[in-house]
Amino acid sequence: MKPRALFLILCLAGLATVIWPSEVMSPTQEEIASNKDDSVAGELLDISSFEPDATKEPTEEVSPNATTEVVTFQEVAPAQGSLRGRDYGSLARQGEILAHQPMAMEAYLASTELHPGRERFLEACAHIALEQLEASEVLWQTVADGDPVSSVERSAIARLLGDGERGAAVPASSQGNNAVVLGLEMAYMQGELRAALRELNFPAACGLLSNLLELELTADWEAHVGALSSWAKQLNEAQGLYRWSEKGEWTSIEYEVQAGDSLVAVRKHVIAERPELNLCTGLIARANQLRDENTIYPGQKLRIPLDPVHTRVDLSARFMLYYHGDEVVCAWPVTIGREGKTKPGDYTVGQKKERPMWFPQGRPPVPFGEPENPLGTRWIAWDGSNGLGYHGTSEAEQIGKEASDGCIRLRNRDVEVLFEILPVGSPIVVQP
């Protein structure tokens, strides 16, 4: 064959290969192998290239009479699980963590399925509780308007981060019964308390401790007795430089001691001028840091407390609070009646006795000091009850338990303080 003819045949064969449809050409095994996905096992694929082109017109016709449904977050919440973590029990648990163990919030969130926005909100709250405000601010900025965070919760965290008035806790009555806000406020107050104690600002410290004790007893979670005991101990010590100091900043009137006066006479003079006051000599002595009732002298200026005194017993927490006005001044753990024998209600302080004798029903009286006498060193009767009262006990191991026949027992050292500062006629509230 001539060279020119051979060249023409080869060219025609190459042209046929180029223009022949590729579908009829079967791939080889090598080609199949070479076309396998190169991604490593377990690695997520980049699916961005599969997203629809937003510039293309939709192929589906939409009727001009059709209505477009706008789905809000609230409408799809049950399916998305956004209401998880906002029921009563969950809110109580979240508030409890913030108030008592903010470091545990991370573990709680890891074990609970919540809406991401709710998680970021709770993380921001935990950072506030740990006094990490910058970290909290960063997280709070990522919480969107549509995230499942209530208006009360938003207001509280914004205020504590500086978008509103800071420094004073929001009263429980204005929190909308939101346990998370309550826990957040209590955590913030504990930070304020630490600062007040460092600065030796005892009026502020005592006010914060009073709020913490009260809020713990009103919280939706079960009261933490350890926290109550710690706050009570701090309060009882701090009051030595506030309510129980003649230089403290508390409401009072001044009385100048006259020749021949005793504290009994001082009380009579004050009551004659201010009959609405309910005083006892021990209260005057303690408020003026007197060693005893015989240490006053003519010309001495005594401060007379004006805030009304009352006490409150919380049966579920087994704790009692002693008040001047609306502020807790002292607090102690107590023993309550077994099998519901301590009845909730309102009572009044009645007769007070030192070294009391016990009069058991149907049995001879038991003198003070006898092992069978359970009344300890002091007895404070409750008028309006069937023989109930505050009294001491030498069985300190029973404090915090249900062990009495209905009376409220305190350690002897505690009931001796209460005996001095609690006037006859003072109100007593016993709550479940």
Summary of the structure (lengths in Angstrom):
residues: 432
radius of gyration: 37.3
end to end distance: 117.2
largest distance: 153.0
contacts: 1194
relative contact order: 0.07
helix: 43%
strand: 16%
